[in-house]
Amino acid sequence: MSGDGEELSVRMARVVAEQEASAPPSRVDPALAVLRGRRLRRRRTWTVAAVAAAAVLAAGSVTVLTGYGRDDGITTAAPTPNLSGRPAPVSGRTVLTVPARFGWLPDTVTAVEYRSSSTGVEVVGMGSGPTFSLTAFPVGVTPLVDPLLGPGNGVRKDAPPVHGREAYWLTSTDPGFARSFNQLRFQGVDGRWYQVDSTGLSDADREQVPLRIAEGVQVGAYSPAMPVALSSMPPEAVVTRAVLYRTVGGADLWTAEVGFQEHGNLEITVSATPDGAGEAGRQAAPPDAVCASENGVRRCVSEVRRQGAGPSDPVDWLARVVTRGTDDRTWSVAVLP
């Protein structure tokens, strides 16, 4: 099946390339579009979790995104204090699990973001310098060299072993792409394949920094504790994504988001930030969001209504949101009832 999928993706990519060659000039940033398109294609081809999530969404049932699953070392945290005074989840389920996390990052990285959605799971380090993204291939899958990478062909270049295991650089025959993006694939100590994508590195750091990051990667499923939860779920709601953004060093700023789809075409975002953080956090809530503050946490609910979307009550959604304060010792991986 994986071979057929790879062959199909190659054929599709060739068709897209031919169409783009005859299309009018695009006003889209080509470098950014290449990066996003490559990541999306790779995740759709290799991410088992994306297939499972899509199947559940099609069935219209409630799902909890847990990335690639949880190992025996990850357990649901014990119940934490309910600081909101409203009903708390009875038996918690997590919405955010990543297959690995960073151990070492350069000092220029000032925040780390954990992301899970139907298109994939990743951990991203960002800040005033280069950006680093950590992803994993499904267990038991040995990745192939991408036949198409950017405007050129994918090329494998041997890299020094990481913890004594196989590693290689993935680059492109296109010089522009090769200068802009840096990809290191390596086999973790658990036998699973991982990838560190880097952008913005200087020529002097293009190899040594990603290799040091790879050496420090902590493999194994990890569910970060969240400052927000829901006391109950509307019957037609499904989870579509989850994000936790946290600064490292300096002020402790964070943003937690959980996305839902209701009635099939209504997008709901539940978010929580430190009260008063405003623009200092990852992003401010939309102007039309319904918000409330308590225990130092500002919780918000915003919606994007598609054509034909059913009725929704953001105030009702907000009443279901439980906050856990600003002390991360009171947070929990349990987010849904």
N, C-alpha and C positions, 0 to 999 in steps of 0.2 A: 504493500500500500504506500509506503514512504517513497518507493522509487517512482510509482505512478504520479504521486503528488509533486515530486520534484520535477518530473518531466513536464507535467501540466504547467507548473509555475514558469518553467523556462519558455514554453511555447507562448504563454500569455505575455511574458516580459518582452519576447521578440516582437509580438504584434504591437504592444504598446510603443516599443522603440520605433517601429516603422511608422506608426500613426503620428508620433511626436515629430518625426523628421519632416513630415509634410504639413504639419500644423503651423498656424501663425505664431509669431513670437509670443511667449508667455510673459505675463507681468508678475509671476510667482518667483520668489527667490529660489533659484535652481539648487543651490547647495542645501538649503533647508528642506526643500521638497524631496531631494534625493535621499537625505537622511531619514525623513519620516516615512517615505515610501518603502525604503529598504527594510526598515524595522517592521512595518506593518506586514510586508510580504513574508519576512522571515517568521514572524509570530504566527501568521495564519497557516504557514506550512508546517511548523514544528511544534506549536503549543497545543498540547492535548487539552489543557484546561479551557482554551478558547472554544474548542469543539463542544466540550461538555456544557459550557455556559450557554452557547448558542442553542443547543438542543433543549435545555431547560427553559430558556426564554421562549422558544417556539411553542413549548407545551403550555406556557402561561402559568407556571407554578412558581412558588417562592423558592429562591436559591440563595445560598451563601457562598460567595467567592472565597476559596481558600487556596488560591494559587495552585501549587502542585501537590497539595495534601500536607499532612502533618505527621511527623515521626513520633516515636514514643517519648522523645525528649521534650515535646511541646504539649503542654496540657492547659486546659482552660483555667484561668486564674480563679482563686477563691473569690466569693462575692465581696465587693468593695462597698464602702459606705455610700448610701444614696443621699447626696448632698442637696438635691433639688426639692425634696419634700413631696415629690410626685411618685407614682408607681414605678418601680425599677424592674428590669428584666428578671424573670423568674429563673430560667435556665439559659445561660448565655451561649451564643454562638459567635465565632469570630467572622469577620468579613475580609481580613487582610492577612495573608501569609505569603512570605517570600521564601525561595529555596536556599538563599544564602545572603550574607550581608558583608559590608566592608569591615576590614579590621584596621587598615591604615589608609589615610588619605593625605594629600599635601595640605599645608597650612592655608592655601588659598581657598580651600573648600570650607564654606561657612554654613552650609545646610545640607541635610540629607533627606531625600523624599522616597517613601515606600509607595509603590503604585500597583494596583491590581485592577484589571478590567477584562472584558471579553476578548481583547486583542493581545493580552499578555501580562506578564508580571515582571517588574524590574525595580532596582534600587538605584537612585541617581544622586551623585554628589555634585553640588554646584556652588558657585560663589563668585569671587572677583577674577578668577582665572579659568583654567580649563574645566570642562564638564566631563564627568565619568558616569557611565551607565553599566550596571552589572545585571546580566541575564543568565538564564540556564536553559539547556536543552532538556527535553524529556528524558527520564531515566531509561538507560539502555540504548539511546540513540547516539550514534556516532555521526557528527555533522560532516557534510561534504563541502567542498569549496564551491561558493556561489558561482555559477557559470556567468552570470551578469552581476556586476557590482558597479553602480554608478553608470556612467556612459561607456565604461569599458568592461573587460572580462575580469573575473575574479582570479587572483593569483595567490598561491600559498608560499610562504617564506618561513623556513624553520626558525624557531625561537629557542632560547635556553630553556631547559626543563623547569617546571614549577613544582617544587617539592618532589623532585625526582621523576615527575611524570611528563608526558608529552605535551608540548605547547607549540603553537605556530602563529605567525602574523597572517592576517587576511588583508590583502591589498588589491589594487586594481591596475589594469594596464593604462587607465586614464590618469595622466599626471596630476590634473587638478584635484580629482577625487582622492588620489593617494596622498597628496599634501594636506588635504583638509581633514580627513578622517583616519583614525588609527584603531585597528581592531586586533585584539589579542584573544585567541582561543586557547584554553588549557583544560586538562583533565584534573578534576579535584581529587583530593585524597579519598573521597567516597566513590571514585570511578565515574562520576557524572561529568559531562562537559559543560563548561561555563565560558562566558565571553565578557570581556571588558571593552567597551567602546569609549574612545576618548576624542574630544574635539578641543582645539585651541592650544595644543601642545607646541612648544618650540622644537626645532630640530634636535637640540641637545637633549630634550626630555622625551622624545618620541618613543624610545624603547625602555629606558631605565625606570621611568615613573610607572607605566602600566605593569611592568614586571614586578615592581615592588608592591603595587596594589594587589596583583594576583596572589603574591606570596602571603599577603595578609588576609585574604578572603576567608571568612568563617562559613564553611558549608553546613548545610542542614536547615530544615524548615524552621522559620522564625516568625512568630506572630507578635508584632509590637503592640503594647498596651495602648488603648485609645481613651481620650478624655470624654467621649460621648457614647451614648447608647440609646436604644429605643425601648420603651416600656411595652409597646405592642406594635403590630404591623397591620396596615390596611389589607383586606383580603386579596386584592388584585395587584399588590405591589411585589416587584422582584428587585433584587439588588443587581446593579449593573457595574458598579465600580467602587473603589475605596482608595483613599489617599491619606497618608500622614506625612506632613512636612515638619521638620524640626531643625532649628539652628544648632550649630555646634560651636561652643566657645562664645563668650560674650553673653548678651541677654538671651534668655530662654524664650524664644518666640516659636509658635507652632500653629499649624492649621490642620484640622481633621475634617475630612469630607467623606460622605457616603452617598452614592448616587442610586436612585431608584427609578424604575419605570412603572407607571400606573396606568391601567386601562389600555396598555399597549402602545400609546403614543404621547404620554405625558411624562416629561422628565422632571424628577424631583431631586434637589440637592439639599442634604442636611449637613450643615457645617458648624464648627466650633472653633473659636479663637480666644486668646486672652482678652478680657474686656479692656478696651482702650488701646489695643495694639494698632488698630486701624491699618494704614498702609504699610506699617513696619512689618506686618506678617507677610505670608505668601501672597495673599490677595484679599481685597475687601469684598464683602458680599455685594451682590447687585443692588442698585438703588431701590428696586421694587421688592426686595426680600422682606419677609416677616421675621423680626428678631426680638430677642429678650435677653436680659443679662441677669446672672445670679452666680454667687460664689466665685466671682472674678472671671467668669466665663461668659462670652457672648455667643449664644446659639442662634442660628438662622435657618430658615427654610426658603428656598427659591424654586421657581418652576419655569420650565420652558414648555409652552403648550403648542403641540403640533396640530395640523389641520384635522378636525374631527375628534379632538381629544375629549374624553369624558370629563365629568365634573371633578373638582378637587377642592379641598379646603386647607390652605396652608396653615391656618390657625390651628386646625385639628392636628396636622402633622407636628406643629411646634409643641403642642401639648404632650405629644408622645416622646419628645426628646428629653433624655436624662443627662445632665452634666455631672462630671466627677471632680470638679475643682481644678486648680492650677498645679497642685502637687502631684507629680506623676506616680507617686507611691500609692495613690488612691485610684489610679487608672486601672483598666482591665482589658483583656483581649475579648471579653464577652461584650458584644455589641447588640445582637438581636435576641429577642426572647425565644 
